[in-house]
Amino acid sequence: MLKAVVVAGAATAFPMPLPGQANVNWHQALLRYLESLARSDGGYAWEGQEHSHLTPTFYVIGCYRILGQTPPKKSQLAEFIRTHHPGALKKLEQERRIFEFQQAQALTWLGEDASALKEKILGWKQPLAYLKQYEQHGYPLSSSEMGVILSRALLGVPASELPPEFIAYLASRRRLNGSFNNTPAGDGSDGNVMNTWWGMRSLEVLGRGQEKRDETISWLRACQLPSGGFTFAPKPEFGGVDDVAYTWAAVRALKQLGATPANPDGCVTYLHALANSDGGFADRPGWLSNPMATYYALDCLDALGAGKNDFKLQISKRGAPDPLPTNLKVFSLQLEAHGQGSPAEAVELARSLRIHLWGAKNAKPGWLARAQAIADQQKVPVKFFVSNEEYGTWVNIPGMGTYSHTSDIIAPADAAIGASLAREGVVSWADFRRRRLAPLEHARGRLIWQFGENEELVRMFLDDSVERGGYAAISTYHFGNPDFTNSEPFLHRWRGQIPFVALQDAHGPEPWWFSDMTAGFRTLFLATEPTWEGWLNALKNNWVVPVRRDQWSGGKTWMHAGSREIGDFVRARERDWRWWDNADIQRPLVSIVAVRAADEFESARPEKGIILRIRCAWQNTPQGSLKQPISEFVKLTVDDQEITPSLAARKRPNGLFDDHYHHAHLPDLKPGPHAARVVIRALATKEEQSRELKFSV
């Protein structure tokens, strides 16, 4: 059924059948694994995802090439490559030129025309500075810029036409020991094996691939560990684990220099130990398979000529996962939801959307206390907790740069979590762990990874977290980015190792005007009760699933489950958390709040008496501005007497609103209980709904 493998070395790299499958060739299992990632949209996806992505598609095509196979539906696959740049989902905040390289390389592998990319790629005249709000110096992303040099070569552009700015950039990143890294070599830092491989490939394009040969070989060989695999640098300060990507980069770089690892047999044994029973390969022994790791392993074995050696495939023997406890339930949580604006409306959103744990972003202690008091009074089963983004925290990593967005924390509302390092200037990762992470974890708090587009840097942080603790979860769905794994696809490497979560990262002054996001995505977790301890236990066990269903997902349900078992468990109980087409869990179309003079967090406070403030539902921007009404005010009654409220609306020159509400001032209500009822109309259906508020004077 399958063609014979024709690539030298690859044909015999995997001579052993799978256990219990004596009649099944390993290549057949591998091809079945690759095709299990095929999707109806024409591309290939990460396992557990229903929609394809450029990056796994790129790596699957690379696997087929190594195996001497033509991928099925080649023409459809080429069209997917051309039309599914990650920026097609949402324009990227900044170009990541590595994606154009993946497009050009994948089309070239398929024997397809890549000339449509030429105008864009040739339009890049110099390295692109990284946004300084994310990296203090604006250092370009090394692998992304090397992708420009390699893409031009793929398109047949002579190296003599390369803008000199790229040549100067390449030279500035090479160390005396032959390695490359993200910062200029003048800072005295060491290299990174992945950046070294990208740099050496670029030098090869320029006809200078043998420069610093002896120094580079010595440095690369020093990256090999006793396991046989490679880490990213000799004796790194942290995150220095073995990994298939580091092993691939080192072996390929050595091969370019006409050399081999110091321990080639140990390297092959290590690579064989990454094979899983599903036919794919993992990043590290015992981890889940993914197409990126599978490509790296195959290409590395091919570079080593592994078929010439008598090594047996060591299938990773990961036993079946332990069955989930039968008493688990699915609960809902929001990370970095609003911690300012109306506490009353935050409680109303939690009640209507059935949010059990509400992480309030950068909230004052008084706001948290007020929101919890309202929830307790109204018997709304939600607990508010700290979920802060500590703006201004900068961590310096030698060889990489100085990065922000490193300190997103969560903790119980009353926990003594220590001080933020936001005003401490630049700190090292060791200082951050000692001064920020240690007191946070001591107070039962945790650290969340928000985002970072420098793959080599992110690997250091997250691998260190797997080894020693650190980042307890990885953000996916976000207010400004539909899915961080779309723009940072390498994050899928940690599936099954670090839980994925949704990070609301609330913006704008009012929770009510951020409802599109609050109602669009959330984090689900498994526990017996929706307590802080239950949430921490879910993080520990990877019983966490972020879910998105809104305009960005095109009305489809997106999920990131750490394993197939957890995903199946959550899907089987969808009726307990589904917020669309669900009468029990849905976005509220009106808010009515009795505002008093002492309500410091509420807008429209009166000097005396009470103001009834009514907000209808609107479509909102990600920054919390009002675009278009979803419902409209019809009538207000107080103690069965109709009252005509006034309208307060703050409109911007661009036509958007900052706020829009009806208000009725009641300065002379007699003491005692009262009842207000507001009637609104849903604009889409013309259906009228009412909401009653009981309050006292």
Secondary structure, DSSP 8 states (H G I E B T S, - for coil): ------STTGGGS--S--TT-TTS-HHHHHHHHHHHTB-TTSSB--TT-SS--HHHHHHHHHHHHHTT---SSHHHHHHHHHH--GGGTS--SS--THHHHHHHHHHHHTT---GGGHHHHHT--S-----TTTBTT----HHHHHHHHHHHHHTT--GGGS-HHHHHHHHHTB-TTS-B-SS-GGG-----HHHHHHHHHHHHHTT-TTTTHHHHHHHHHTTB-TTS-B-SSSS-SS----BHHHHHHHHHHHHHTT---SSHHHHHHHHHTTBBTTS-BBSSTTS-B-HHHHHHHHHHHHHHTGGGS------B---------TT-EEEEEEEEE--SS-HHHHHHHHHHHT-SEEEETT--HHHHHHHHHHHHHTT---EEEEEEE-TT-EEEETTTEEES---EEEE-TT------STTS-EEEHHHHIIIIIHHHHHTT-EEEE---S-HHHHHHHHHHHHHH--EEEEEEEESSSS-HHHH-GGGGGGTTTS-EEEE----SS-SGGGHHHHTTEEEEEEESSSSHHHHHHHHHHT-EEEEE-SGGGTT--EE--SSHHHHHHHHHTGGGT--SS-SSS---SEEEEEE-TT-TTSSS--SSSEEEEEEE-EEE-TTS-EEEESEEEEEEEETTEEE--EEEEEE-TTS-EEEEEEEEEETT--SSEEEEEEEEEETTT--EEEEEEEEE-
